[in-house]
Amino acid sequence: MKKLYGLLLAILLTAAGQTTAQKLTFDKQLKVSLFNESTALPFIRSQWGDLHPGIQIATSWTHKQKGPMTSFVELQAAGYHHNFFQNALTISGTYGLRYTILGGLSAEFAAGLGYMHQWSDNPTFEAVDGGGFVQKRDWGRPEAMINSHIGLNYEVSGITVFGRYQWFAEAPFAYKNGVPVFSHTAIHLGVGFNI
């Protein structure tokens, strides 16, 4: 497992080094979104069955801009609650492309890596000598995370309204039980404003 974390860290640092070697311009915009999380493969299951609320805060830097195409780097921090399953906090970085369609309307795609720390939403127990169980403290599990999203943005007078469909996966999930990677999706609705 340490080899997996080492490989992910090496990839992230290499990508960050290549990106920051070129000039990044801070966009001076803070984005806040509310989202509904679901445990599903992308585009397979509806997001509208149960409510598993989350919030994400993000900011970005423009990497390059040429005509209607802009590449960007975004830093995101999020947390969510999935009933009877888990609570999680994440921090991630993505690299993306944004295409201006018309006026303030744009579409984007981004992908990146991050860190997730998740806790069970249910009490956890451990067996004790002589039989029986006792409740144990859940310190959570650190996990690597990959993510991507597609989205639409509309910007007017320094305010951006946006929607995103996000896919993210955590690893290692239950490696010893044959589930090394676990998939999630989320639908975001948010607003960005100048700071």
C-alpha positions as CSV (number, residue, x, y, z in Angstrom):
1,M,0.0,0.0,0.0
2,K,2.9,2.3,0.8
3,K,4.1,1.8,-2.8
4,L,0.6,3.0,-4.1
5,Y,0.8,6.1,-2.0
6,G,4.4,6.8,-3.1
7,L,3.4,6.4,-6.8
8,L,0.4,8.7,-6.4
9,L,2.6,11.3,-4.6
10,A,5.3,11.1,-7.3
11,I,2.7,11.7,-10.1
12,L,1.1,14.6,-8.2
13,L,4.4,16.3,-7.5
14,T,5.6,15.8,-11.1
15,A,2.4,17.3,-12.5
16,A,2.5,20.2,-10.0
17,G,6.1,20.9,-10.9
18,Q,5.4,21.0,-14.6
19,T,2.4,23.2,-14.1
20,T,4.0,25.7,-11.7
21,A,7.1,26.0,-13.8
22,Q,4.9,28.1,-16.1
23,K,3.1,31.1,-14.8
24,L,-0.2,30.7,-13.0
25,T,-2.5,33.6,-12.6
26,F,-4.8,33.6,-9.5
27,D,-8.4,33.9,-10.6
28,K,-9.4,35.8,-7.4
29,Q,-12.6,33.8,-7.2
30,L,-13.9,31.6,-4.4
31,K,-16.4,28.8,-5.5
32,V,-18.8,27.2,-3.1
33,S,-21.1,24.3,-4.0
34,L,-23.6,22.1,-2.4
35,F,-23.7,18.5,-3.7
36,N,-25.4,15.2,-3.4
37,E,-23.0,12.2,-3.1
38,S,-23.9,8.7,-4.3
39,T,-21.9,5.4,-4.3
40,A,-22.1,4.5,-7.9
41,L,-20.1,4.2,-11.1
42,P,-20.4,7.3,-13.3
43,F,-23.6,7.7,-15.3
44,I,-25.0,4.3,-14.1
45,R,-27.3,5.3,-11.2
46,S,-29.6,8.2,-10.6
47,Q,-28.4,10.8,-8.0
48,W,-31.9,11.7,-6.9
49,G,-32.9,8.7,-4.7
50,D,-31.4,9.6,-1.3
51,L,-30.0,12.7,0.1
52,H,-26.3,12.5,1.1
53,P,-25.3,16.1,1.5
54,G,-21.9,17.7,1.0
55,I,-20.2,21.1,0.6
56,Q,-17.1,22.0,-1.5
57,I,-15.0,25.1,-1.4
58,A,-12.6,25.7,-4.3
59,T,-10.4,28.3,-5.9
60,S,-8.4,28.3,-9.1
61,W,-5.5,29.6,-11.1
62,T,-5.5,30.2,-14.9
63,H,-2.6,28.3,-16.5
64,K,-3.0,29.2,-20.2
65,Q,-5.6,31.0,-22.3
66,K,-5.8,30.8,-26.0
67,G,-8.9,32.0,-27.8
68,P,-12.0,30.3,-26.3
69,M,-9.9,27.6,-24.5
70,T,-8.5,28.1,-21.0
71,S,-6.5,25.6,-18.9
72,F,-6.7,25.9,-15.2
73,V,-5.6,24.4,-11.9
74,E,-8.2,24.2,-9.1
75,L,-7.7,23.4,-5.4
76,Q,-10.8,21.9,-3.7
77,A,-11.7,21.1,-0.1
78,A,-14.9,19.2,0.6
79,G,-16.9,17.2,3.1
80,Y,-20.0,15.0,2.9
81,H,-22.2,12.7,5.0
82,H,-23.5,9.5,3.5
83,N,-26.3,8.1,5.8
84,F,-25.4,4.7,7.4
85,F,-22.1,4.5,5.5
86,Q,-19.5,7.2,5.9
87,N,-18.5,10.8,6.6
88,A,-15.5,12.1,4.7
89,L,-13.3,15.1,4.3
90,T,-11.3,15.6,1.1
91,I,-8.6,17.9,-0.3
92,S,-7.7,17.6,-4.0
93,G,-6.1,19.4,-6.9
94,T,-7.3,19.2,-10.5
95,Y,-6.1,20.3,-13.9
96,G,-8.8,21.2,-16.3
97,L,-9.8,22.7,-19.6
98,R,-12.6,25.3,-20.0
99,Y,-14.2,26.2,-23.3
100,T,-16.1,29.5,-23.7
101,I,-19.2,28.7,-25.7
102,L,-20.9,32.1,-25.9
103,G,-20.6,35.2,-23.8
104,G,-20.4,34.1,-20.1
105,L,-21.4,30.4,-20.9
106,S,-18.6,27.9,-20.7
107,A,-18.1,24.1,-20.4
108,E,-15.3,22.4,-18.6
109,F,-13.6,19.1,-17.8
110,A,-11.0,18.5,-15.1
111,A,-9.2,15.6,-13.4
112,G,-6.9,15.3,-10.5
113,L,-5.6,13.6,-7.4
114,G,-6.3,14.1,-3.7
115,Y,-6.6,12.8,-0.1
116,M,-9.7,11.5,1.6
117,H,-10.1,10.8,5.3
118,Q,-13.3,8.9,6.0
119,W,-15.1,7.7,9.1
120,S,-17.8,5.1,9.4
121,D,-21.3,6.5,10.0
122,N,-22.1,3.5,12.2
123,P,-20.6,2.5,15.5
124,T,-17.6,0.1,15.2
125,F,-16.9,-2.8,17.5
126,E,-14.1,-5.2,18.2
127,A,-14.0,-8.7,19.7
128,V,-12.6,-9.1,23.2
129,D,-11.0,-12.1,24.8
130,G,-13.6,-14.4,26.4
131,G,-16.3,-13.5,23.8
132,G,-18.3,-10.4,23.3
133,F,-17.7,-7.1,21.7
134,V,-16.8,-3.6,22.8
135,Q,-17.3,-0.3,20.9
136,K,-14.1,1.1,19.7
137,R,-13.1,4.7,18.7
138,D,-13.1,5.3,15.0
139,W,-10.1,7.4,14.0
140,G,-11.0,7.1,10.4
141,R,-9.0,5.9,7.4
142,P,-6.7,7.8,5.2
143,E,-7.1,7.1,1.5
144,A,-5.8,8.3,-1.8
145,M,-8.4,9.8,-4.2
146,I,-8.7,10.4,-7.9
147,N,-11.5,12.6,-9.3
148,S,-12.8,14.2,-12.4
149,H,-15.7,16.4,-13.3
150,I,-17.6,17.9,-16.2
151,G,-19.5,21.1,-15.8
152,L,-21.3,24.2,-17.1
153,N,-20.6,27.7,-15.9
154,Y,-22.3,31.0,-16.5
155,E,-20.5,34.2,-15.5
156,V,-21.9,37.7,-15.3
157,S,-20.5,40.7,-13.5
158,G,-17.9,38.7,-11.5
159,I,-20.5,36.1,-10.3
160,T,-20.3,32.5,-11.7
161,V,-23.2,30.1,-11.3
162,F,-22.2,26.5,-12.1
163,G,-23.3,22.9,-12.1
164,R,-20.9,19.9,-12.1
165,Y,-21.1,16.1,-12.4
166,Q,-18.2,14.7,-10.4
167,W,-16.8,11.2,-10.3
168,F,-14.3,10.2,-7.6
169,A,-12.8,7.0,-6.2
170,E,-11.1,6.2,-3.0
171,A,-8.3,3.6,-2.5
172,P,-7.6,1.4,-0.7
173,F,-11.1,0.8,0.3
174,A,-11.6,-2.8,1.5
175,Y,-8.5,-4.3,-0.1
176,K,-8.5,-7.5,2.0
177,N,-12.1,-8.1,1.1
178,G,-11.6,-7.8,-2.6
179,V,-12.8,-4.2,-3.0
180,P,-9.6,-2.2,-3.6
181,V,-11.3,0.9,-5.1
182,F,-14.7,2.3,-4.3
183,S,-16.5,4.7,-6.7
184,H,-18.6,7.8,-5.9
185,T,-20.5,10.4,-8.0
186,A,-21.8,13.8,-7.0
187,I,-24.0,16.5,-8.5
188,H,-22.9,20.0,-7.6
189,L,-24.8,23.3,-7.8
190,G,-22.7,26.3,-6.8
191,V,-21.7,29.9,-7.1
192,G,-18.4,31.6,-7.5
193,F,-17.7,35.2,-6.5
194,N,-14.7,37.5,-6.6
195,I,-12.6,37.9,-3.5
